[in-house]
Amino acid sequence: MRELTRPARLAPGARVAVVAPSGPVPEERLEAGLDVLRGWDLDPVVAPHVLDRHDAFDYLAGTDADRAADLESAWCDPAVDAVLCARGGYGVQRMIDLLDWEAMRAAGPKVFVGFSDITSLHEAFATRLGLATLHGPMAAGVDFLKNARAQDHLKATLFAPETVRTIASRGRALTGGRARGVLLGGCLALLAAELGTPYARLSAAGGLLCLEDVGEETYRLDRYLTQLLRAGWLDGVRGVLLGSWERCEPHDRVRALLADRLGGLGVPVAEEFGFGHCEGALTIPFGVAAELDADAGTVTLDAPALT
């Protein structure tokens, strides 16, 4: 797996577009997120349909066509330096085929941030644009708005990425050892759902795979992991970093399942790296080469997340 093109870091005054490719966005949370961004001396602009609601399906932030148009327009705007997702939820898979990837490729690299349902876009940005992206907190996310750790780590990644080259786990190794590879991954359910689509990688071979999820029963996590294993998608993976499993079953039960399904890979596996659906979620750059030391509980980037 090759490293991907890293976009440029942000500078004070940079224009950032906020889009909603998935679920509906509460206006008060959006306004609070914009205030945080302005406090960083950024110039946030809100895409036209961010506060929309779909007439028939209230779990979508407006129509598929409008959500796609917002993302594409923001990305192709030469005045925009970064595109930040407002929230996750569900909906990316409905709109992703409507994006003009040739136009987005021609627009050149820029910073892209999101997680959860945005996992599908991380995969697409990697396969279609060859671009490194940031798996990190979203502008209208509750955990982001109320947590200084999440804000500080994302801000450092955006403005001074050389200061956050090493990310430390708060947990332990499920399987010890060291491994080198390119970071990738995201929400486990979305990675399983992407299998067979034109936007998913053919496999995680050569990668350091980051996995997390939220609100899933253990048997469903088992199903997703087993699907990835049976499809051969995990063949050749170099190591695994585990993030949060918020609102899943007790962690001892989840940990046992993860050890059972991932232990046979014969690669280092380390848990509690603090990314995903959790308080104080850290920002992880996808598409950047790194070294995982599962015993020490660290992953160290070969180069800063942004140039």
N, C-alpha and C positions, 0 to 999 in steps of 0.2 A: 504494500500500500504506500503510495507516494504522499509526500507532504503537499498541501494545497497552498494557493496564493494567499498571503496574508494582506489584508487591507491596512491602510494607514491609520495610526492612532488619531484621536480627536484633539483638537486645540480649542482653547476658549473662544466662544463665539460660533462654534460649528453648528450648522443646521441639522437637526435630527427630525425625521418624520416618524410619527406614531401611527401604526396601522392596526387593524383588528381582523386578522385572517380567519378567526375561529368563532369564539363565543361572544355574546353581548357584553358590553362594557358599562358598568355603572358610572354615571357622569361625575359623581363626587370623587370617586377613586381616580378617574382620569385627571381631574383638576388637581388633586393632591400629587399625582405623579408628575404632572407638568411643572408644578411648583418645585419639586425636587430637582428636576432637570434644569430649570431656570437658575436654581441655587448653585448649580455647577457651572454657570456661565455658558450654558448651551442655549440654542435658539430652537425650541421645539415647535413643530407645525403638526397639526392634527389632520389626518386624511379625511376627506369629505364624509365617508360613511361609517366612521368609527362608532358613532352612537346609534347607528341604525338597529332595528329589530326586524327579523324576518316575519312576514305576516302569518305564515302557517307553522313555522318551526321556531319556537321562541329560544331555542338553544343556539341559534345562529345570529351573528351580528350582520343582519341584512342579507341580501341575495348573494349567491355565489359570484355572479358577474360583477357586482359592485365591490365585493371584498377583493376579488382578483384585480380589478381596475385600480383600487387604492394602492395595493402593493406594487403593482407594475409601474404606476405613475410615480410613486415615491422613489422607487429604485432608479428609474430612468431620468429623474430630475437632476440635472448637473449641479444644482445648488444644494442638494442634499448629501451630507457626508455619512449619515448612518440611518438605518431603518430599525426602529425598536417596536416590538410587538406589545400591544396593550395588555393582552391576556391570552390564555389558551382556551381550554374547553373542548369543543369539537367543531370541525368544519373545513380544515385545510384540505383534506382529501377530496372534498367536493369542488374546490375551486382551483386546485393546482394545475389541472389540465387546461385551464383557461388562460394561463400566463404565457406571454410571448417570450420564451427563453432566449431566442436570438436577440431580441431587442434588449433584454436584461444583460446578456453577455456583452453586447456592444457598449452598454453604459459604463462598463468597467467595475473594478472592485470597490466595495464600500463595506462598512461595518453592518452586521446583521445580528440582532439579539433576540432570544426568546427560548422557551422550553416547553415541556408538556406536549400538547398537540402540535406545536411548532417543530417537533422532531421530524415530521414529514418534510418540512421545508429545509431543515439542516441537511437531510439526505439529498434533496433535490439540488440545493446550492452546491453540494459537493460533486454530484454526478453531472449536472448540467453546466455549472459555471466554474468548477474546479476551485471553489473559494472556501477559505477557512471562515468559520462562523463562531459566534459566542453563545454557548448554552448557559443562559443566565437569567436573572430576574426580569420581570416585565413591568412596564411603566405603570400599569394600574393594578398590579398584583398586591394583595393584602400583605403578604410576608415582606415584600420589598418596601412598601410604604411605612411599615411599622418597625423596621429592623435596620439599625445603623450598620451592622456587620455586612448585610447584603448590599446596602448602598455603597459602603466604603470599598468593598472588594470590586464591585462593578465599576465604580468611578476610577479606581486605580488601574483596572484593566484597560479602560478606555483612554485614559490620559497619560499614565505612567506604567505601561505593561511590564517594564523591566523590574519593577518592584514586587511583582507577584509571580515570579518564575517557579516557585515551589509551593505546592498545595499539600497540606498535612491532613491526614486522617485522624479522626477521634476514636477510631475503633481498633480492630486487630486484623491480622491476616487469617483468612480462611484457608489459603494455601500460600506458603511462603515462597520467597525467591524474588529475583529481579527480572525485568523484561523491558525491552525497548520497542516502540511502535508509534503509530500515529493515532492520536485521540479521535474517537468517534462515538456515536451512540445516542442516548437520550432516554425517552420513556419506553419501557419494555413493551407495553401493549401496542404502541405505534410502530415500533420496529417489526414486531410480528405482523401487524396489519399491512405493512408496506411490502412484504414479500410478494414477488411476482409482478410488481408494478414497474413502469418504465423509469421510475425515479430512485429506486432503491439500489444500493450497491449489491453486487452479486454475492459478496461475502465480506466478513470482517477480517479476513486473512491479513496479517501484518499489522493489525491494529491493537491499540489499548482500548477496550470496549467499556464505556461508561453506561451503567444501567441504574434506573430508578423507576418508581411508579407510585401511584396513590390510590387508596380506596379499593384495593383488590383483595379478594379472598385468596388464600394460599393455593387452592386448586387451579385458580385462573392464572396465577403467576407460573405455576407448574405447566399449564397448557402452553403459555407463550414461550417459555424456555424450551420445552420439548419440541414445539414447532420449529424454532430456530435450529435446534440440534438436528432434528430429522431432515430439515431442508439443506443441511450442510453449511448453513450460513456462519456457524461458529468455527468451522474447520480452519485451522491456521491462525486463529486469534493468538496474540502474544501474551495478553494479560487482561484482567478485568478489574475495574474500579466500581464499587457499589456505592450508590448515593442513598437517598432517603426512601423509606417505605411507609410514608405517612398514611394513617387511617387504614392500614392493612392489619392483619392479625398480629398477635404478640410477636415481638421481634425474634424470640428464640425459635418460634415455629417457622417464621420466614427465613431466618438464618439457616435452619436445618434444610429447608427446601433448596436454598441457593447453594449450599455445600453439596447437596445430593446431585443437583443438575449440572453444576459447574465444575465440581471436583474432578470429574473424569476427563476434563480438557488437558490436565497436566500442565497448567500455566499458573503463574501467581494470581491470586484473587484477594483483594483487600476491601474492607467495608468501611462505612461511615465516613465518606469523603466530603459530606456536607453540601452536596449539590442536589437539586431537584425540588420537590414539593415540601420544603422544610423551612423552619424559621432560620433566618440568617444564611440563606442559600448562597453558595459561592458560584463564581463564574468560571466555566471550563471552556477553553478554546478547542473547538473541533477542527481537525485538519492540520494540527501542529504536532511535530514529533516530540516525544518525551520519554523519560525513563521512570518506570514504576518500581519502587522498592517496597514490596508488600510487608516485609518484616519491620521496616522503619515506619511504614505508613505514610510514605511520601510519593508524590509524582512531581518530577522536575522537568520543565519545558526546555527543549534544546535552544529555543529562541523565544523572545517575547511574543505574546499573542498577536500583537499588531506591530507594524513596522514604524 
